[in-house]
Amino acid sequence: MTESPMIKYMRQIARFRWPVIFLVFAFTGFFVSQLQHVTVRTDYKVFFGPDNPELLTLEALEDTYTNADYFLIAVHTQDGDLFNARHLQAIVDLTEEGWQAPYSIRVDSLSNFQHTTTDEDDLYIADLIEEPTNYSPADLTAIKAVALNEPSLVHRLVSDDGKTAGVMVTLHFPEGDNEDYSPEVAKFSADLVEKFARAYPDLVFARTGMTLFEYAMFEVMQKDMAKLVPVMLSLIAVIIFTTLRSISATVITLVMLIMAAVSSAGVAAWIGIVFTSPVTMSPLMVLTLALANSMHILVAALQSMQQGKDKQAAITESLAVKFKPVLVTTITTIIGFSSLNFSEAPPLGAMGTVAACGILIAWMFSMTFLPAAWLVMPFGGQALAKDRQWYLEKTADFVIGNSKACIWFIGLSALILIALIPTNEFGDTFNEYFPKSSQLRKDTDFTTANLTGPYTLEFSLGSGEVDGISSPDYLLELEKFTAWLNEQPEVMHVYVFSDVQKRLNRTMHGDDPAWYRVPDNRLLAAQYLLLYEMSLPFGLDLRSQLSVDRSATKIVIILNEISSVAMRDFKIQSEAWLRNNAPESMHAEGGSAAVMFAFLSLRLISGMLIGTGLAFVLISAVLMIALQDIRLGLISLIPNMFPAAVTLGIWGLTVGQIGMIASVITAATLGLVVDDTVHLLNAYAHARAKKKFSPPESVRYALVHVGKAVWSTTIVLAGGFLVMAFSEFKPNQQLGTLVAMTISIAIVLDFFLLPAVLLHLDKDS
């Protein structure tokens, strides 16, 4: 009798078991050594592809004007007035200290606001606050009046109630990645706040700014790895041992999973993948994903040992039976995660690549290390105790007896939940990526509530000619746009160049309020601007507002707390107003970090439709080829089309807000949900073809023989991903929760909908 290829293969594995184990450890060791070359990026721009329209708009703004990197320290008094000598001295000192920040190029605050006065025809410009301890009560009252009546300050550097002020430090980093420099800035600002909090215990200090958020992402990555890895390993160990009831099988599986996870991270470092927050989750995902194959193989091997077979015969039979479904599920899972490379967000594509590499490595280990270690490890009386699996038999009885009800109930429920998908609000808010319990999030929320917000919209508005910003017509158009903006409920503050010209015009006319308007003479406006710029101290020039050739100015709109949907709508409305009401030279696209994230989810979803569609086609083809039955292949698609959509419907009903993870959930889970389907259909097809069972008998056979391995792997997969829900980074939380929900829904469909459909569509001829 001719030996099967698997028997021959296992004979070689048995013969060279120790060299096989050594080679697998050497393979792992090599890629572990590559981890020293890991590159980490926390710059928020890493989430956007090089052709992203919002990124291009922001980069154009940064090329024309001062870089937008900054941090802001808010100073708040809960009792009394900020405008007294002691509190103002704190602002003066904090402003001076701000200049010492690494990479600082500008510091703006109440104290160094360039206040303009005149003496006859001479224009004088000086800091609004210089020596607070020498001021009389009348001086303090006058300073407060200036600050609270200056449009360019209120809701930007001072609150309208006079209880909160801000010190904004603008940064310019050298060439390179921000994460090389942001730790210095984060530490400096934290030390500065701690120092002033000790010196002024009666004041509240809060830090915010994009640079601090970028560093916070790095801290979250470190905390997640330190916190989630032990939890995930412990959970997996408990589930494995509870399912297999074998210490040796548990040890083999855990060692294999850890090697697959660290190898995937090493491969990523080796091929130059940049580690971002999503990518750091990939090894954790591999820990969970790699378990499915080993669970199916080990459950089958232990069941064979129950029947009296020795270790080698048991693992040989298990590999022979499980090789095909395990290979198919590996291929489908790799296809699903690889399709993330169609995403417009590079970190999501990199996450998919690392996960796909880890899954491939895990399959290789399942075919080599697992059987070799199985032959080496002692089992004896550890084999799986006899389990009648009565619950699977009851499930089979229920589905066979109520197949129509299962189809109608599950089908209608799925359609109703899918119809709720539009109730989700699709969008990302960078501030909300971090938990409310984090200090930076608390400080940002505090600053938003008491001073100014992190959400901005910026425009570069051209005049159509060099030095055209002094044209009265151009300044009047700025005024019209500003007036419209101030009427909008979303707007907290408008920082616009025309305010400078109005202030200068008033000052040059004896501070007469009637002259607080833009000059009506171009030459006069140009002279005002020249005098003003010549008098400004170093570091406080107008580069942040004016283009080099004076053909355009930047207008910064600070918004109230705003949702992603409202941000998108407001941007579109603002651009439409410019097109309909302003000269063509002022037609512009609005940009900012907040705008980029507001549009991120929508752009990712549209971009991922291609990847998900291609993955679905490829996975469908793999299933049809593997099952060698087009009819069963088509039937297999039914329970796999709905889980992700149903999950998004439930999310819309219960949460209602979802970010960039919505774009990857279908692609990321498509290969996973196919896993259970493949094993059930493989067993069903075996019963139909080899055992000549009827459809009801084949359904029973499939549920009873592979049901335990299926629900066990589902519990592990769902539980493993659910651990990610405890990440401090919101996208990772959503990814873990949504994948766990999708996998859980998939097993319900596989146990109740798939068998019911088979009973009705796969009739005996």
C-alpha positions in Angstrom: 0.0 0.0 0.0 1.4 3.4 -1.0 2.1 5.7 1.9 0.4 9.1 1.9 2.6 12.2 1.5 1.7 13.3 5.1 3.0 10.0 6.5 6.3 10.4 4.6 6.5 14.0 5.8 5.9 13.1 9.4 8.5 10.4 9.3 11.1 13.0 8.3 9.8 15.4 11.0 10.1 12.6 13.5 13.6 11.7 12.3 14.9 15.3 12.4 12.7 16.7 15.2 15.6 18.4 17.1 17.1 20.0 14.1 13.7 21.3 13.1 13.1 22.8 16.5 16.6 24.3 16.4 16.1 25.8 12.9 12.8 27.4 14.0 14.4 28.9 17.1 17.3 30.2 14.9 14.8 31.7 12.4 13.1 33.5 15.3 16.4 34.6 16.8 17.5 36.2 13.6 14.3 38.3 13.3 14.4 39.1 17.0 17.9 40.6 16.4 16.4 42.9 13.8 14.2 44.6 16.4 17.2 46.8 17.2 16.6 48.5 13.9 12.9 49.4 14.7 11.9 52.9 13.5 9.1 54.6 15.4 7.0 57.5 14.2 4.4 59.3 16.1 3.9 62.3 13.8 0.2 62.6 13.1 0.9 63.2 9.4 1.9 59.5 9.2 -1.8 58.6 9.0 -2.1 60.4 5.6 -0.8 59.2 2.3 1.4 61.5 0.2 -1.4 62.3 -2.2 -4.0 63.1 0.5 -5.7 66.4 -0.5 -6.0 67.7 3.0 -2.3 66.9 3.7 -1.3 68.7 0.6 -3.3 71.8 1.6 -1.7 71.9 5.0 1.8 71.4 3.6 1.2 74.3 1.2 0.1 76.5 4.1 3.2 75.5 6.1 5.5 76.2 3.1 4.0 79.7 2.8 3.8 80.6 6.4 5.4 79.6 9.7 5.3 76.0 10.7 2.2 75.0 12.7 4.1 72.9 15.4 3.4 74.4 18.8 2.5 73.9 22.4 0.3 76.1 24.6 0.2 76.6 28.3 -3.0 77.9 29.7 -2.9 79.9 33.0 -6.2 80.1 34.9 -7.4 81.7 38.1 -10.5 80.1 39.7 -11.1 83.0 42.1 -10.8 86.7 41.4 -9.2 88.3 38.4 -6.1 87.3 36.4 -5.3 91.0 35.9 -3.4 91.6 39.1 0.3 92.2 39.6 1.1 88.7 40.9 -0.8 86.8 38.2 0.4 89.0 35.4 4.0 88.5 36.6 3.4 84.7 36.2 2.5 85.3 32.6 5.5 87.5 32.0 7.9 85.0 33.5 6.2 82.1 31.7 6.6 83.9 28.4 10.3 84.5 29.1 10.8 80.9 30.0 8.9 79.8 26.8 11.8 81.2 24.7 14.0 78.6 26.3 12.0 75.7 24.9 13.9 73.5 22.5 13.3 74.5 18.9 11.2 77.5 19.8 11.1 80.3 17.2 8.3 82.4 18.6 6.3 82.9 21.9 3.0 84.7 22.0 1.1 85.8 25.1 -0.6 88.8 26.7 2.7 90.1 28.0 4.4 90.4 24.7 1.4 91.4 22.7 2.6 94.3 20.6 0.5 97.2 21.8 0.5 100.3 19.6 0.4 103.9 20.7 1.3 107.3 19.2 2.9 110.5 20.2 1.9 113.1 17.6 3.0 111.4 14.3 5.3 108.8 15.9 4.2 105.2 16.2 5.3 103.4 19.3 5.1 99.6 19.7 5.8 97.9 23.0 4.9 94.8 25.1 1.5 95.2 26.6 2.8 94.0 30.0 6.4 94.7 31.1 6.8 95.2 34.9 3.5 94.2 36.6 4.8 94.9 40.1 5.2 98.5 39.2 1.7 99.0 37.9 -1.0 101.0 39.7 -4.6 99.7 39.9 -5.4 102.2 37.1 -2.6 100.7 35.0 -3.9 97.2 35.6 -7.5 98.3 34.7 -6.2 99.9 31.5 -4.3 96.7 30.5 -7.3 94.6 31.1 -9.5 96.9 29.0 -7.0 96.6 26.1 -6.7 92.8 26.3 -10.4 92.1 26.5 -11.3 94.5 23.7 -8.6 93.3 21.3 -10.2 90.9 18.7 -6.8 89.2 18.0 -6.4 88.2 21.6 -9.9 87.2 22.9 -10.5 83.4 22.7 -6.9 83.0 21.5 -4.6 84.3 24.2 -7.1 85.5 26.8 -10.6 84.4 27.7 -13.5 86.9 27.5 -14.0 86.7 31.3 -10.4 87.6 32.0 -9.8 84.5 34.1 -7.6 82.5 31.6 -4.6 83.4 29.5 -2.3 81.5 27.2 1.3 81.3 26.4 1.8 79.8 22.9 5.3 78.5 21.9 5.8 78.0 18.1 8.4 75.4 17.2 10.5 74.7 14.2 12.1 71.3 14.1 15.2 70.5 12.1 15.0 68.0 9.2 13.9 64.6 10.4 11.0 63.0 12.1 9.2 64.9 14.8 9.5 62.0 17.3 13.3 62.7 17.4 12.5 66.1 18.9 9.1 66.0 20.5 10.2 64.2 23.6 12.5 67.1 24.4 9.7 69.6 24.0 7.2 67.4 26.0 9.7 67.1 28.9 10.5 70.8 28.8 6.9 71.9 28.9 6.0 69.4 31.6 8.9 70.6 33.8 7.9 74.2 33.1 4.3 73.7 34.2 5.5 71.8 37.3 7.8 74.6 38.2 5.2 77.3 37.9 2.6 75.3 39.6 4.8 75.1 42.7 5.6 78.9 42.5 1.9 79.8 41.9 -0.3 77.3 43.7 -3.3 79.6 43.4 -3.2 79.2 39.6 -4.1 76.3 37.3 -1.7 75.5 34.5 -2.7 73.2 31.6 -0.6 72.0 28.5 -1.9 71.3 25.1 -0.8 71.3 21.4 -0.1 68.9 18.5 3.5 68.4 19.5 2.5 67.1 22.9 -0.1 64.9 21.3 2.5 63.3 19.1 4.6 62.5 22.1 1.6 61.2 23.9 1.1 58.7 21.0 4.6 57.3 21.7 3.8 57.0 25.4 0.6 55.2 24.7 2.4 52.7 22.4 4.8 51.9 25.2 2.0 51.5 27.8 -0.1 49.4 25.6 2.7 46.9 24.9 3.6 46.7 28.6 0.0 46.3 29.7 -1.7 44.3 26.9 0.9 41.7 26.1 0.9 40.0 29.5 -2.9 40.2 29.7 -3.3 38.6 26.2 -0.8 35.9 26.9 -2.5 35.0 30.2 -5.9 34.9 28.6 -4.7 32.8 25.7 -3.0 30.4 28.1 -6.1 30.0 30.2 -8.3 29.4 27.2 -5.9 26.9 25.6 -5.6 24.9 28.8 -9.3 25.0 29.4 -10.0 23.7 25.9 -7.2 21.2 25.5 -6.7 20.2 29.1 -3.1 19.4 28.3 -0.1 21.1 29.8 2.2 20.0 27.0 -0.1 21.2 24.3 -0.5 24.5 26.0 3.2 25.0 26.3 3.8 24.1 22.6 1.1 26.5 21.5 2.2 29.5 23.7 5.9 29.1 22.6 4.8 28.9 18.9 2.6 32.0 19.2 5.2 34.1 20.9 7.8 33.1 18.3 5.4 34.0 15.5 4.5 37.4 17.1 8.1 38.5 17.7 9.2 37.2 14.3 6.5 39.3 12.6 7.8 42.4 14.4 11.3 41.5 13.4 10.3 41.0 9.7 8.7 44.4 9.8 11.9 46.0 11.2 14.0 44.0 8.6 12.0 45.3 5.6 11.9 48.8 6.9 8.3 49.2 8.0 7.9 52.2 10.3 6.2 51.4 13.6 3.2 53.5 14.3 0.5 52.9 16.9 -1.6 50.6 14.6 1.6 48.7 13.6 2.5 48.0 17.2 -0.8 46.2 17.5 0.1 43.8 14.8 2.3 41.4 16.9 -0.6 41.4 19.4 -3.0 40.5 16.7 -0.6 37.7 15.5 -0.6 36.2 19.0 -4.3 35.7 18.6 -4.5 35.0 14.9 -1.8 32.3 15.0 -3.7 30.3 17.5 -6.5 29.2 15.3 -4.4 26.8 13.2 -2.7 25.2 16.2 -6.0 24.8 18.0 -7.6 22.9 15.1 -4.5 20.6 14.7 -4.1 19.9 18.4 -7.8 19.3 19.1 -7.8 16.7 16.3 -4.6 15.1 17.5 -5.7 14.8 21.1 -9.0 13.3 20.0 -7.0 10.7 18.0 -5.1 9.9 21.2 -8.4 9.3 22.9 -9.1 6.6 20.4 -5.8 4.8 21.3 -3.4 6.1 18.7 0.2 6.9 19.7 1.6 10.4 19.5 3.1 10.2 16.0 0.0 8.5 14.5 -2.2 11.1 16.2 -0.4 14.1 14.9 0.1 12.6 11.5 -3.7 11.9 11.1 -4.5 15.4 12.5 -2.2 17.1 9.9 -3.5 14.9 7.1 -7.1 15.9 7.9 -6.4 19.6 8.9 -3.7 20.5 6.3 -6.2 21.6 3.7 -8.6 23.7 5.8 -5.7 25.2 7.8 -3.9 26.2 4.5 -7.1 27.6 3.1 -7.8 29.7 6.2 -4.2 30.9 6.3 -4.5 32.0 2.7 -7.9 33.8 3.2 -6.6 35.5 6.3 -3.5 36.7 4.5 -5.6 38.0 1.6 -7.9 39.9 4.0 -5.1 41.6 5.9 -3.0 42.2 2.7 -5.9 44.1 1.2 -5.4 46.8 3.8 -2.5 48.0 1.6 -5.2 49.6 -0.5 -5.8 52.0 2.4 -4.9 55.6 1.9 -3.5 55.5 5.5 0.0 54.0 5.3 0.0 52.8 9.0 -3.1 50.6 8.3 -1.5 49.1 5.2 1.7 48.4 7.2 -0.5 46.9 10.0 -2.0 44.5 7.4 1.4 43.6 6.0 2.9 42.8 9.4 -0.2 40.7 10.4 -0.1 38.9 7.1 3.6 38.1 7.6 2.9 36.9 11.1 0.1 34.6 9.9 2.3 33.1 7.2 5.1 32.5 9.8 2.6 30.9 12.2 1.4 28.5 9.4 5.1 27.6 8.7 5.6 26.9 12.5 2.4 24.9 12.6 3.7 22.6 9.9 7.2 22.2 11.4 7.7 23.3 15.0 4.3 22.1 16.2 4.6 18.4 15.1 8.3 18.3 16.1 7.6 19.7 19.6 4.6 17.4 19.9 6.8 14.4 19.4 9.4 15.7 21.9 7.0 16.8 24.7 5.6 14.2 27.2 1.8 13.6 27.0 1.0 10.3 28.7 -2.2 10.8 30.7 -2.6 14.4 29.7 -4.6 13.6 26.7 -8.0 15.2 26.4 -10.6 13.6 28.5 -13.6 12.0 26.8 -16.2 14.6 25.9 -19.5 13.6 24.5 -20.0 17.2 23.3 -23.8 16.9 23.9 -24.2 20.7 23.4 -23.1 20.4 19.8 -25.5 17.5 19.3 -28.3 19.7 20.8 -27.3 22.6 18.4 -27.5 20.2 15.5 -30.9 19.0 16.5 -32.2 22.5 16.9 -30.9 23.7 13.5 -32.1 20.6 11.7 -35.6 20.9 13.3 -35.9 24.7 12.8 -34.0 25.5 9.7 -36.6 27.8 8.2 -37.0 29.7 11.4 -33.2 30.2 11.6 -33.0 31.6 8.1 -35.9 34.0 8.6 -35.0 35.2 12.1 -31.3 35.6 11.5 -31.8 37.0 8.0 -34.3 39.6 9.1 -32.3 40.5 12.2 -29.2 41.0 10.0 -31.0 43.2 7.5 -32.5 45.4 10.2 -29.1 45.9 11.9 -27.3 46.5 8.5 -29.9 49.2 7.8 -28.6 51.0 10.9 -25.1 51.5 9.5 -25.9 55.1 8.3 -26.7 56.1 11.9 -22.9 56.0 12.5 -21.1 59.3 12.4 -17.9 58.7 10.5 -15.0 60.9 11.4 -11.9 61.2 13.6 -11.0 63.9 16.2 -7.4 63.7 17.1 -8.0 64.9 20.7 -10.4 62.1 21.2 -7.9 59.4 20.3 -6.8 59.6 23.9 -8.8 58.7 27.0 -10.4 61.4 29.1 -8.4 60.1 32.0 -5.1 61.1 30.4 -3.6 64.3 31.7 -3.1 65.7 28.2 -6.7 65.1 27.3 -7.8 66.7 30.6 -5.6 69.7 30.0 -6.9 70.1 26.4 -10.5 69.8 27.4 -9.8 72.4 30.2 -8.2 74.8 27.8 -11.0 74.4 25.3 -13.6 75.1 27.9 -11.8 78.1 29.4 -9.6 79.7 26.7 -9.3 78.4 23.1 -9.8 75.3 21.2 -7.5 72.9 19.3 -9.8 72.8 16.3 -8.9 75.2 13.5 -9.5 75.9 9.9 -6.9 77.9 8.0 -7.0 79.6 4.6 -4.3 81.3 2.5 -6.2 84.1 0.8 -4.4 85.6 -2.2 -4.7 89.2 -3.4 -3.8 88.4 -7.0 -0.6 90.6 -7.0 2.7 91.1 -5.2 2.3 93.5 -2.2 -1.5 93.3 -2.8 -2.3 92.8 0.9 -2.2 96.5 1.4 -5.0 97.1 -1.2 -8.1 98.5 0.5 -10.3 96.3 -1.8 -8.4 93.2 -0.6 -8.7 94.3 3.1 -12.4 94.9 2.7 -12.8 91.4 1.2 -11.0 90.0 4.3 -13.4 92.0 6.4 -16.5 90.6 4.7 -15.3 87.0 5.1 -14.4 87.6 8.7 -17.8 89.1 9.4 -19.5 86.1 7.8 -17.3 83.7 9.9 -18.1 85.5 13.2 -21.8 85.0 12.5 -21.3 81.2 12.4 -22.1 79.3 15.6 -19.1 77.1 15.2 -16.6 79.9 15.3 -14.8 80.9 18.5 -12.2 83.3 17.1 -10.9 84.6 13.8 -7.2 85.5 13.6 -7.0 87.8 10.6 -4.4 90.3 9.2 -7.1 93.0 8.7 -7.3 93.4 12.5 -3.7 94.6 12.5 -4.5 97.2 9.9 -7.6 98.3 11.7 -5.7 98.6 15.0 -2.9 100.7 13.3 -5.5 102.9 11.6 -7.2 103.6 14.9 -3.9 104.2 16.7 -2.7 106.6 14.1 -5.9 108.6 14.6 -5.6 109.2 18.3 -7.2 105.9 19.3 -10.6 107.1 18.1 -12.9 104.1 17.9 -14.5 105.5 14.8 -11.2 104.8 12.9 -11.2 101.1 13.8 -11.5 100.1 10.2 -9.3 99.2 7.3 -7.5 102.1 5.7 -9.1 103.4 2.5 -5.8 104.3 0.9 -3.3 101.7 -0.4 -0.2 103.8 0.1 -1.3 104.6 3.7 -1.9 100.9 4.5 1.5 100.0 3.1 3.1 102.7 5.2 1.3 101.5 8.4 2.5 98.0 7.7 6.1 99.1 7.0 6.3 101.1 10.3 4.7 98.3 12.2 7.1 95.6 10.9 10.1 97.8 11.5 9.2 98.2 15.1 8.5 94.6 15.9 11.1 92.8 18.1 12.9 89.7 16.8 10.7 86.6 16.8 7.4 88.5 16.7 7.2 89.4 13.0 4.3 88.7 10.7 5.7 85.6 9.0 2.9 83.5 10.5 0.3 85.7 8.8 1.9 87.1 5.6 3.5 85.4 2.6 7.0 86.5 1.7 5.9 88.5 -1.4 3.0 90.0 0.5 0.6 88.7 -2.0 -1.5 86.6 0.5 -2.4 86.4 4.1 -3.3 83.5 6.3 -6.6 83.5 8.2 -6.9 81.2 11.2 -10.4 80.2 12.4 -10.6 78.7 15.8 -13.7 76.6 16.3 -15.8 75.6 19.3 -16.0 71.9 20.3 -17.0 70.4 17.0 -17.8 67.0 15.5 -16.1 65.6 12.4 -19.3 65.9 10.5 -19.8 69.5 11.5 -16.1 70.2 10.7 -16.5 68.8 7.2 -19.7 70.8 6.6 -18.1 74.0 7.9 -15.1 73.7 5.7 -17.3 73.1 2.6 -19.6 76.0 3.5 -16.6 78.4 4.0 -15.1 77.4 0.7 -18.5 77.9 -1.0 -18.8 81.4 0.6 -15.4 82.3 -0.9 -16.3 81.0 -4.3 -19.6 82.8 -4.3 -18.7 86.1 -2.7 -14.9 86.8 -3.0 -12.7 87.5 -5.9 -11.2 84.5 -7.7 -7.7 85.2 -6.2 -9.2 84.4 -2.8 -10.8 81.1 -3.8 -8.9 78.6 -1.6 -9.1 75.2 0.1 -9.2 75.3 3.9 -6.7 73.1 5.8 -5.5 72.1 9.3 -4.8 69.0 11.3 -8.4 68.9 12.5 -9.7 69.1 8.9 -7.4 66.2 7.9 -8.7 63.9 10.6 -12.3 65.0 9.9 -12.0 63.7 6.3 -9.8 60.8 7.1 -12.5 58.1 7.7 -14.5 59.0 4.6 -11.4 58.9 2.4 -10.3 55.6 3.9 -13.7 54.0 3.4 -13.9 55.0 -0.2 -10.3 53.9 -0.8 -10.8 50.5 0.9 -13.8 49.6 -1.2 -11.4 48.4 -3.9 -9.3 46.4 -1.5 -12.2 44.8 0.2 -13.9 44.0 -3.1 -10.7 42.4 -4.4 -10.2 40.4 -1.2 -13.8 39.2 -1.4 -13.3 38.0 -4.9 -10.0 36.2 -4.2 -11.3 34.6 -1.0 -14.4 33.4 -2.8 -12.2 31.8 -5.5 -10.0 30.2 -2.9 -13.1 28.7 -1.2 -14.5 27.3 -4.4 -11.2 25.7 -5.4 -10.6 24.3 -1.9 -14.1 22.9 -1.6 -14.0 21.6 -5.2 -17.7 22.5 -5.4 -18.9 25.8 -6.9 -22.3 25.4 -5.2 -20.8 24.9 -1.7 -18.4 27.7 -2.5 -21.2 30.1 -3.2 -23.1 29.0 -0.2 -20.0 29.6 2.0 -20.2 33.3 1.1 -23.6 33.8 2.7 -22.4 33.7 6.4 -19.3 35.7 5.5 -21.0 38.7 3.8 -22.9 39.9 6.9 -20.8 39.8 10.1 -18.9 43.1 9.5 -22.0 44.9 8.3 -24.1 43.7 11.2 -21.3 44.8 13.6 -21.3 48.3 12.1 -25.1 48.4 12.5 -24.9 47.4 16.2 -22.2 50.0 16.6 -24.5 52.6 15.1 -27.3 51.6 17.5 -25.1 51.6 20.6 -22.2 54.0 20.1 -22.9 56.0 16.9 -19.4 57.4 16.3 -16.6 55.6 14.5 -13.3 56.6 13.0 -10.7 55.3 10.5 -11.1 51.7 11.8 -14.5 51.5 10.0 -12.5 51.5 6.7 -10.6 48.4 7.7 -13.0 46.3 9.7 -14.4 44.4 6.7 -11.0 43.7 5.1 -9.4 42.8 8.4 -12.1 40.4 9.5 -13.1 38.9 6.1 -10.3 36.3 6.2 -11.0 35.6 9.9 -14.7 34.9 9.6 -14.0 32.5 6.8 -12.0 30.3 9.1 -15.0 28.8 10.9 -16.9 28.4 7.6 -14.0 26.5 6.0 -13.7 24.0 8.8 -17.4 23.4 9.0 -17.9 23.1 5.2 -14.8 20.9 4.9 -16.3 18.5 7.4 -19.7 18.7 5.7 -18.3 18.0 2.3 -16.3 15.0 3.7 -19.5 13.6 5.2 -21.4 14.1 1.9 -18.7 12.8 -0.4 -16.9 10.1 1.6 -19.5 8.9 4.0 -22.5 9.4 1.7 -24.5 11.1 4.5 -27.7 13.0 3.8 -27.6 16.8 4.3 -29.1 16.6 7.9 -26.6 13.8 8.8 -23.8 15.8 7.3 -24.8 18.9 9.2 -24.8 16.9 12.4 -21.4 15.4 11.6 -19.8 18.8 10.8 -21.1 20.5 14.0 -20.1 17.6 16.3 -16.7 16.8 14.8 -15.3 20.3 14.3 -17.7 22.4 16.4 -15.5 22.3 19.5 -12.4 23.5 17.7 -14.5 26.2 15.9 -16.0 27.7 19.0 -12.7 27.4 20.9 -10.8 29.3 18.3 -13.6 31.9 18.2 -13.4 32.4 21.9 -9.7 32.8 21.7 -9.9 35.2 18.7 -12.7 37.3 20.2 -11.1 37.3 23.6 -7.7 38.2 22.2 -8.9 41.1 20.2 -11.1 42.3 23.0 -8.0 42.8 25.1 -7.1 45.5 22.6 -10.2 47.3 23.7 -8.3 48.2 26.8 -5.7 50.2 24.8 -5.4 53.9 25.7 -5.5 54.7 22.0 -9.1 55.0 20.7 -8.5 53.6 17.2 -6.9 50.5 18.8 -9.9 50.2 21.2 -12.3 50.4 18.3 -10.3 47.9 16.3 -10.3 45.3 19.1 -13.9 45.8 20.0 -15.2 45.7 16.4 -13.2 42.6 15.4 -14.3 40.8 18.6 -17.9 41.6 17.8 -17.5 40.6 14.1 -16.0 37.2 15.0 -18.7 36.5 17.6 -21.4 37.3 15.1 -19.7 35.1 12.5 -19.9 32.0 14.7 -23.6 32.6 15.3 -24.1 32.7 11.6 -21.9 29.7 11.0 -23.7 27.6 13.7 -27.2 28.5 12.8 -27.5 30.2 9.4 -25.0 28.2 7.4 -26.3 24.7 8.3 -29.9 25.9 7.8 -29.0 27.2 4.3 -27.2 24.0 3.5 -30.3 22.0 4.4 -32.4 24.0 2.0 -30.0 24.5 -0.9 -28.0 21.3 -0.9 -30.8 18.8 -1.5 -30.3 15.1 -2.3 -30.9 14.4 -5.9 
